């Protein structure tokens, strides 16, 4: 492998270019090669599927379909699995809720590598039914291969599954049912065909991407990223999630904000109980309109769009009760305008006033990291998480941290070793340069004054 040295960075792989341009004429991928499989929705059918998968060979392509936009929960309503020598299986996890026999480190799949596209979207719902990827072995086998993330690191510009299949295989993958209500039963054949095709060529895409990553010297980087996806903890609950209500910028007064909070919380409880996406229970706009008009009776509340029509009869009094309680809060109990509290730095737009030196350092560090990302043909956010860089520049261990100090700080924010190796020295040099420029400008200002 030929290496080059980047100023401020370690010896690293040569810059890479994206894969081949998409072919002029794509071949439509219309039907699974073994035909449309029947849905696995009985204990007997699941046992047969498990037996066939155990007899298969090589990586296991995995996907899941949820009902985002329709349901409150993010549970899986269909799980697709494909393996060479076994074929494709469409498993109904509602009828077969325990899929722990297909856990990655179990005896059935015996540590075979899992291949998913945008794995972080599906791993949680798969874990809920007992499916967890296998651990990566010391020889690099097993573990997870994320084709979306691998394509990003490989320098592909379009990383959705459809465009990626078109680019690397010359096949046109129909993607018309991704936003469907997968809790529907029975599932239409057209949806099932779409679901089966999502795993039809996933291993083939994986093989091409692995070859590109190996040639570019990025395969170890990719494996570190894949392992980080598997090891990632569940996201922390948002502080004051009601502040994400669409249209909240129109609400200025604390009392009105309290109404938004009360209605949002009441709606969220109903949505969770009914397993419906919250905006289907009550639109955000209805919450905002209520906060702005502050109706004084249930009759007035019903005049606001969203509180009439198909709304259940007991919901309006419930919301009005929440509204009334918000109006009766003490001043000290009211929420204040502004963003939700955060344990991170303030918004970057405020840095110039709060800490000009930090703002200058962030600007210089961002430019330096962007240069590295361009050199290695990587999206800048995959080279280093923007939040890690912001935290470093806002609260550096010392005013001008050396590369070792930067490396320790970035590692503490969750940066992987390959990211630290590529960026620590460059960021340290950028911060030092920004501090030197600031000191020079300050000295010139004194002289001119």
Secondary structure, 3 states (H helix, E strand, C coil): CCEEECCCCCEEECCCCCCCCCCCCCEEECCCCCCCCCEECCHHHHHHHHHHHHHCEEEEEEEEECCCCCCCCCCCCEEEEEEECCEEEEECCCCCCCCHHHCCCCCCCCCCCEEECCHHHCHHHHHHCCCCCCCECCCCCECEEEHHHHHHHCCCCCCCHHHHHHHHHCEEECCCCCCCCCCCCCCCHHHHHHHHHHCCCHHHHHHHHHHHHHHCCCHHHHHHHHHHHHHCCCCCCCCCHHHHCCCHHHCCCHHHHHHHHHHHHHHHHHHHHHCCCHHHHCCHHHHHHHHHHCCCCHHHHHCCCCCCCCCCHHHHHHHHHHHHHHHCCCHHHCCCCCCCCCCCCCCHHHHHHHCHHHHHHHHHHHHHHHHHHHHHCCCHHHHCCHHHHHHHHHCCCCCCCCHHHHHHHHHHCCCCHHHHHHHHHHHHHHHHHHHHHHHHHHHHHHHHC
